[in-house]
Structures are given as structure tokens and as C-alpha cells.
């Protein structure tokens, strides 16, 4: 079979492999970002467009077989932009409700230093310390919140105290008393 005949025969076959997502992405992203910018703030528009493309990528086997995958991803983008707007409205309502409450006290420099050191602890130690110091929760309640045993909470708190003593350069004053 000559070269032209092979090309025509190739056109008759139905490919089960989807077209490359990369090509679709390059062709659509700029317009998708413009669409998102028209629907939500430019600060989140690119994220919305990227998220729509991520959804398309995850479902590419199905989406690529649609007559117009571009329309499908645009619909996803519109839905994500609307969801983003709704979240922003909810956030604004919450902030306005909180605005009527008394202001948080300004933390002293020492307290700021303590919490910075606490944030530098391993995750579980920081969580246990925060629950203990902020809410003054008993060990059993901290264990419930963290989903671990009371013994594990004791260990986390003990290690957190030891690490904080070192990082904040604190010394035990009990041995100094005469």
C-alpha cells in the first residue's frame, strides 16, 4: 500500500486513546483565565482556571470524548468562580459579625516569642501545647481532640516543655533556691 493509501486508512480508524491533554491545556488556559477574571477577583482567577484544568485533567478520559471539551471546562470554571464568590461572601459575613466583638489583646513580645517557638515544635507537640495553654484543656480532652491516648498527650506535652525550655533559654529555678 502506498503512503497516501495508508493515511486514508488511518483516518478511517477510530482511536480509543484520548487526544493529549497538554494540547488542550495550552489552547484553553489563557481564555479560561480571562473568563475567571471576569467572574471573580484577579487575585484568585488564575487559581480558579488552574483548578478547572485540574478537574478536566482528572476526568480527561471522559472529557476528551465530549463533542466540546472546551465548553465543559468553561462550565467547570464558571462553577468554581461562583463557589469562590460564595465563599468570599460567607467570609465577609463572618468578619462583619466578628467585628462587633471585642478586639483580641495585643500579645507581649515574650508571648509572641513563646508562640513562635511553639509553632516551630513538631506538629503533635505544638497541637497539644496549644490546646493545653489556650483552652486549658485536661489531658483527656486533648487526647479526644487529637485522637490519641492520654499517655501520648503526656509525652507530647513533656517533650514540648523540654524543647521550649531549650529554645527559649529557660532554666529550672527550683534547684537555685537556697
Secondary structure, 3 states (H helix, E strand, C coil): CCHHHHHHHHHHCCCCCCCCHHHHHHHHHHHHHHHHHHHCCHHHHHHHHHHHHHHHHHCHHHHCCCCCHHHHHHHHHHHHHHHHHHHHHHHHHHHHHHHCCCCCCCCCHHHHHHHHHHHCCCHHHHHHHHHHHHHCCCHHHHHHHHCCCHHHHHHHHHHHHHHHHHHCCCCCCHHHCC
